[in-house]
Amino acid sequence: MRCTRIANMLNLSKPSVHSMMNVFTEMGLISRGAAGVAFFTEHGRETAARIERYYNVVSRILCRDFPGISDIKGASCALISGMENDSLDNLCRKESQHLIN
């Protein structure tokens, strides 16, 4: 996907998206083709899948335990961004054990 399309989709400036894409490239999350098209690397796909799992678990817990929260998406993102991966992995394990019982 090209930076211009991402900028339009997210309502961000093209320079902001270009800077973010440079950071993601340095982190090994994306790679860019000859025409500037960005795509996930294997590491990027794994990272995206892990974050999606965290988001789904945190959202499920918040919906179940705090039904009055009006912005589940925002609350879930805020919690995920403030927690270490080890803590999120533990939370995911505990939640899957909770679902089994």
Stockholm file with secondary structure:
# STOCKHOLM 1.0

chainA/1-101         MRCTRIANMLNLSKPSVHSMMNVFTEMGLISRGAAGVAFFTEHGRETAARIERYYNVVSRILCRDFPGISDIKGASCALISGMENDSLDNLCRKESQHLIN
#=GR chainA/1-101 SS CCHHHHHHHHTCCHHHHHHHHHHHHHTTSEEECTTSCEEECHHHHHHHHHHHHHHHHHHHHHHHHCTTCSCHHHHHHHHHHTSCHHHHHHHHHHHHHHHHC
#=GC SS_cons         CCHHHHHHHHTCCHHHHHHHHHHHHHTTSEEECTTSCEEECHHHHHHHHHHHHHHHHHHHHHHHHCTTCSCHHHHHHHHHHTSCHHHHHHHHHHHHHHHHC
//
